[in-house]
């Protein structure tokens, strides 16, 4: 979030999921003054995220168009930095939820591999930076 993402207190960080990496991302981003959004298929886990400081939480199972739901919740603001544990199978929705000039750190692949190449227009049109991090 810091060296690659250039995190500042005015940023919105998206940390999809409720696993360890996402929770640590939430805690670190909040400690640095940023707003944080997360997604989960579990409303119970989203309630826990709310208690530890997440600003925006969306159930991606009950809201299949979760980027749209997130944008509605944030007043149209997309994520400046994404710490993506979902992986390439969900990259198009991640791109939808990312702001112009946003940075996406690809650090996992929980959703599996892609069936086809992603639509590059979102990456190019928003001038996004994607980086694989191991």
C-alpha positions as CSV (number, residue, x, y, z in Angstrom):
1,X,0.0,0.0,0.0
2,X,2.8,2.4,0.7
3,X,5.7,1.7,-1.6
4,X,3.7,0.5,-4.6
5,X,0.3,2.3,-3.8
6,X,1.7,5.6,-2.4
7,X,-1.0,5.5,0.3
8,X,-2.1,8.9,1.6
9,X,-4.9,9.7,4.2
10,X,-7.1,10.9,1.4
11,X,-7.1,7.5,-0.4
12,X,-9.8,4.9,-0.6
13,X,-8.4,1.4,-0.3
14,X,-10.3,-1.7,-1.5
15,X,-9.4,-4.9,0.3
16,X,-11.8,-7.6,-1.1
17,X,-12.5,-10.5,1.2
18,X,-12.3,-11.1,4.9
19,X,-9.2,-13.3,5.1
20,X,-6.0,-12.4,6.9
21,X,-4.4,-10.3,4.2
22,X,-7.6,-8.3,3.7
23,X,-8.0,-7.7,7.5
24,X,-4.4,-6.6,7.9
25,X,-4.8,-4.3,4.9
26,X,-7.9,-2.8,6.5
27,X,-6.1,-2.2,9.8
28,X,-3.0,-0.7,8.3
29,X,-4.9,1.6,5.9
30,X,-7.2,2.8,8.7
31,X,-4.1,3.4,10.9
32,X,-2.7,5.6,8.1
33,X,-5.9,7.6,7.9
34,X,-7.4,6.1,4.7
35,X,-11.0,5.0,4.0
36,X,-11.4,1.3,3.4
37,X,-13.9,-0.8,1.5
38,X,-14.3,-4.6,1.5
39,X,-16.4,-7.3,0.1
40,X,-17.5,-10.7,1.4
41,X,-20.2,-13.3,0.7
42,X,-21.0,-13.3,4.4
43,X,-23.1,-10.6,6.1
44,X,-21.8,-11.8,9.4
45,X,-18.2,-11.2,8.4
46,X,-19.1,-7.8,7.0
47,X,-20.6,-6.9,10.4
48,X,-17.3,-7.8,12.1
49,X,-15.4,-5.7,9.5
50,X,-17.7,-2.8,10.4
51,X,-16.7,-3.2,14.1
52,X,-13.0,-3.0,13.2
53,X,-13.3,0.1,11.1
54,X,-14.2,-0.7,7.5
55,X,-16.0,2.3,6.0
56,X,-17.8,0.5,3.1
57,X,-18.8,-3.1,3.0
58,X,-20.6,-5.0,0.2
59,X,-21.9,-8.6,0.0
60,X,-20.8,-9.7,-3.4
61,X,-23.2,-12.7,-3.4
62,X,-26.3,-10.7,-2.7
63,X,-25.0,-7.8,-5.0
64,X,-23.6,-9.5,-8.0
65,X,-22.8,-6.1,-9.5
66,X,-20.8,-5.2,-6.4
67,X,-18.7,-2.5,-8.0
68,X,-21.9,-0.5,-8.8
69,X,-23.1,-1.1,-5.2
70,X,-19.8,0.1,-3.8
71,X,-19.8,3.2,-6.0
72,X,-23.3,4.0,-4.8
73,X,-22.2,3.6,-1.2
74,X,-19.2,5.8,-1.6
75,X,-21.1,8.6,-3.5
76,X,-19.4,7.6,-6.8
77,X,-15.9,7.4,-5.4
78,X,-13.8,4.4,-6.7
79,X,-10.8,2.9,-5.0
80,X,-7.4,4.5,-5.4
81,X,-5.6,1.4,-4.2
82,X,-6.7,-2.2,-4.4
83,X,-5.0,-5.0,-2.5
84,X,-6.5,-7.9,-4.5
85,X,-6.5,-11.4,-3.1
86,X,-9.3,-12.5,-5.5
87,X,-7.1,-12.7,-8.5
88,X,-7.5,-12.6,-12.3
89,X,-10.9,-14.4,-12.4
90,X,-12.4,-11.3,-10.8
91,X,-10.2,-8.6,-12.3
92,X,-12.9,-7.0,-14.5
93,X,-15.0,-6.2,-11.5
94,X,-12.0,-5.0,-9.6
95,X,-11.1,-2.7,-12.5
96,X,-14.7,-1.3,-12.4
97,X,-14.3,-0.5,-8.7
98,X,-10.9,1.2,-9.3
99,X,-10.5,5.0,-9.8
100,X,-8.6,6.6,-12.7
101,X,-4.9,6.4,-12.0
102,X,-5.6,3.7,-9.4
103,X,-3.1,1.0,-8.4
104,X,-4.0,-2.7,-8.1
105,X,-1.7,-5.0,-6.2
106,X,-2.4,-8.6,-7.4
107,X,-1.4,-10.8,-4.5
108,X,-3.7,-13.8,-4.6
109,X,-5.8,-16.0,-6.8
110,X,-8.7,-17.2,-4.6
111,X,-11.2,-17.0,-7.4
112,X,-9.0,-19.0,-9.8
113,X,-7.7,-18.3,-13.3
114,X,-9.4,-16.4,-16.1
115,X,-11.3,-18.0,-18.9
116,X,-10.4,-15.2,-21.3
117,X,-8.2,-12.1,-21.5
118,X,-9.6,-9.1,-19.6
119,X,-11.1,-6.2,-21.3
120,X,-8.1,-3.9,-21.6
121,X,-10.2,-0.8,-22.2
122,X,-10.8,-0.4,-18.4
123,X,-7.1,-0.7,-17.7
124,X,-6.1,1.7,-20.5
125,X,-9.0,4.1,-20.2
126,X,-8.4,4.6,-16.5
127,X,-4.6,4.6,-16.7
128,X,-4.4,1.9,-14.1
129,X,-1.3,0.3,-12.7
130,X,-1.4,-3.4,-12.0
131,X,1.4,-5.2,-10.2
132,X,1.8,-8.8,-9.3
133,X,3.2,-9.1,-5.8
134,X,4.5,-12.4,-4.3
